[in-house]
Amino acid sequence: MTAKHIVLIEDDREISTTLQAVLKNAGYRVTPCSNGIEGRKAIEEGAPDLVVTDMMMPRMGGFPVLEFLKTMDNPPKVIMVTANEGGRHKAYAEMLGVSAYLRKPFAMDLFLDTISDVLSDSDDSPPLKRKSRKS
């Protein structure tokens, strides 16, 4: 069985390094990106199974990434992670089709469970099923 491919878009180097290690230890193939521009390129080139993106980043944040994914014929599922507490941001992310929404800080077991849940959604479900999770 081939490892699932995850594009991780996170500008905080320490958080990115930690999440990469957790994902790799769980058996996922990870392509790290430090902003939405890099992430968008990695998505176009790598056809990932899942995108995990931060909301607020320099150069291009998570919302433009979600807007870009909406233009794709078969977009990957998306988990948005953020330290932002605002309900309007969560509502907008859900409107753009995130599969899950996690507020930082979150437990690594919750992170891995959320990824597993999102990736195991049936293939006949919409690619960007709307689902929300709180830590």
N, C-alpha and C positions, 0 to 999 in steps of 0.2 A: 504494500500500500504506500502510495506516495504521500510525503508530508504536505500538509496544507500550507499554502503560501500566504503570509500576512505582510502587508505593507504597513509599517509603523511610522506615523508622522507625528513627531514630538520634538519641540525645540529645546527643551531642558535636557542637557547632556546626561545628568545623573539619572533622571527619570527614564530617559531613553535606554541608557545602559542597563538599568535594572529590569525594565520591561523586556528588553531583548534577551537577557539572560534567562528570565522566567519562561519566556516563550520557547526559546531554544531547548531548555531543559525539559519542557513539556512535549518536545518533538516537532515543533513547528519550524518552517523555513521562514526567516524574517529578512525583509528588506527595510533597513532604517532610513528615514528621511528627516531632515531638520526643519523643513517648512513645506507649505502646500505646493509650491512650485516643483520642488524635488519629488514630492509625493505624487503629484499629477503625472509627471514623467514616468515614475516607477509603475504607476497603475497602467498607463498606456503600453509600456514595454513588457510588463510582467504578468498581466492577467491574474491578479491575486484572487484568492478565495475570500479574503477579508481585508478590510482597511480599518485600522485603529488610528484615529486622528484626534489630536488635541484641538481645542476650539480656538484659542488665542495664540497666534504665532506671528513673528515678523515676516514680511514679504508677502505671504499668503496664508491666511488662517484656515480653519476647518470648514467654515461656511462656504467659501468659494470652491473648496474641494467637493463638498456635497452637491453644490449647484452643477459642477462639472460632471459628476457621476450621473446626475439626472439626465444628461444628454446622451449617455451611452445606451446602446441596445441591450446589453446584458451586464449591468453594473455589479460589482462585488457587494457583498453585505458590508455594513459599516457600524462600528462602535465609536461613539464620540466620548472622549474623556475631557473633563474640564474641572477647574477649581471654581468656576463661576457658579454662583448660587441663584442667579436670576431665572425666574420661571419663563420669561419671554424667550430667552435663548433656548431653553429646553423645548418649548413649543415650536420654535422655528426649526430646530434640528429635527424634530419629529415630523413637521410638515415636509421637510426635505427628504424624509424617508430613512432616518437612522434606524438600525435594528435594535440598538441598545444605547443607553446614555448613562455614563458613570461619572459621579462626582468625586474628584480627588479630595483627600486621600482615600484610597480604597484598599481593601485587603487583597492580597495576591490570589487567594483561593476564590474570592468573588470574581476577580478579573478572569481567571482561567475558566470558572464555571460559566461566566457570561459568554466567553468565546466559544466554549463547547456547545452551549445552548444555541447560539446564533448559527454556528456552522452545521449543527445537526437538524436545523429546521428543514422540513421536507422540501425536496426539489421542486414540487409543484406550487410552493408558496411564492408570493411576489418576491423579487430579488431584494427589495428594500422594505421588508416587512416592518411595520411600526410597532416597536416594543420598547418599554422603558424599564430601567432598573435603577434602584437607589442603593447606595452603600450604607 
